[in-house]
Amino acid sequence: MKLIHKDIEKDNAGQVTLVPEEAEDMWHTYNLLQVGDSLRASTIRKVQTESNTGSVGSSRVRTTLTICVETIDFDSQACQLRVKGTNLEENQYVKTFLLFLHK
């Protein structure tokens, strides 16, 4: 794994930028992440578009998401890391929604 950037404070808060180079690096990332962390990563999303005539098409686009980690799962067979969370930053493909609760 390649360490690109590190900014760790005395209370162990901070951020790191890592680039995985081998499949095993996903295991190490799995052990570094915790629920509540924010994670920024590249992903592929299916985007649906509607033309002026009303026809609907879809395409797959690569986008970057920043999420607040809710669950973390590691698939040892595929060496894949699966992270579930809520989106923290909007982009042209993924919007954030504010939820207001009233008493």
C-alpha positions, 0 to 999 in steps of 0.5 A, spaced: 500 500 500 502 506 498 501 512 503 500 518 499 498 523 505 498 523 512 496 528 517 495 525 524 494 529 531 496 527 538 489 524 539 489 520 533 484 524 529 486 526 522 486 523 515 490 519 511 490 518 503 492 511 501 493 507 494 492 500 494 497 496 490 495 489 491 489 485 493 491 484 500 491 491 501 484 491 502 485 487 508 489 492 511 484 497 509 479 493 513 482 493 519 484 501 519 477 503 518 471 504 523 464 506 523 463 513 523 470 515 519 469 518 513 471 515 506 472 518 499 473 513 494 472 512 486 466 507 484 461 506 478 454 508 478 448 506 474 445 513 471 439 514 468 437 519 463 431 522 460 431 525 453 426 530 450 422 525 447 421 521 454 425 515 452 430 513 458 437 510 457 442 508 462 450 508 462 455 506 467 459 512 470 465 513 474 464 518 480 468 519 487 463 519 493 465 521 500 461 517 505 460 516 513 462 509 514 456 505 517 458 498 516 464 495 513 465 488 510 471 484 507 470 478 502 476 474 503 475 470 497 474 476 492 479 480 496 474 486 496 472 491 501 464 493 502 463 499 505 456 502 506 454 509 509 451 515 507 453 520 502 456 526 505 458 530 499 454 532 493 456 531 486 453 531 479 450 524 479 449 523 487 445 528 491 445 529 499 438 529 502 437 533 508 432 530 513 429 535 518 425 532 524 420 536 528 418 534 535 
